[in-house]
């Protein structure tokens, strides 16, 4: 049963100076589970996932990833980052490297595998996000949707145990949202553990095991998608769903 | 009878030019190396280290270069360290260049979007790889126009070395002018020599800047 748990956050508190961004957050993620995090802007959902790979430090509480407790030591941060892949809203591809080099760098530097092996892995994942024919191009030569798929492939090359998505489609033109969501759905169907901060409720209905609603740094409510959307319990959740679903 | 400006005088100016170029190269190479260290320390994230580097930069940007050359040449001599004029001015210019280049590159490092570092951290890359593979290649591109601009300043600035008796191009010009009483001609030639060194660099720098501006619009 213990091995079933991939991420465990307990009593996590996070402040930016005097502003509290996370209040007493508890979250347990099982292997293979797909979680969608939603909530109004400033609710702490991005902060929450950024704490999991220590892009943000927490002030209180504990985070355990794949059995490794995340503390301030470089070694713990290293071990955890090897297991956690992340995709950002603004892609953050390295502009001075080709698509292929973007995907090969971290496996070579952090996993210390050979160039040949790194290239084979990179081409495999680029193929999987259906962008294999663009491997020699630079990020600026690709569309936003293509760039985001490269970013997904780049993270997968490190063979993470869990993938974090921080509003992966928010910076995209509408016609490119679908290709990125399709890639994510494919990944979910392959059994990847995923935590997605997104407002794509169609995606949430289709792949999420649980939808979590946050407001003011707290987890307000969570549930299976059908129950969550049909019958939200809290007034804040109802209000939020009313606002975002009105536009869809 | 006073000599006219002829081939021997021109040769003397050329030797001065040689020293100017050599001093510039040494100071620039040394300044780049030390400046990189200054820029990295200035952005390392440790408060105290960043403050010490800030003070270092402040001192060398906030006092005249002339004074710094005096301190190295005469000051160190007082402590028993008698330095050759070239070595002394090379040290002086190197230290001074490290402060200016360090500050230029500090700005360039900070101009690389934060998301680049975050993506690299999320991929498990360590500080050395993040700097070498991700941040510095982008920072160097950003800083190239300013770095070239500084190099041009440095070339012309080396004329200050004359003050401790080092004969570079400007000092050589002064000597020849005093011998020949043809200051307009001599300083005209000296000016042309500086111009031939500096102008192509300035031109290259502004072209770089235009190209970067275009890349930024994409």
Interface residues (C-beta under 8 A of the other chain):
Chain A: X53 X55 X78 X81 X82 X84 X85 X86 X88 X90 X92 X93 X94 X95 X96 X105 X106 X109 X110 X111 X140 X151 X154 X155 X158
Chain B: X113 X115 X116 X118 X119 X120 X121 X122 X123 X124 X125 X126 X129 X133 X134 X137 X138 X141 X218
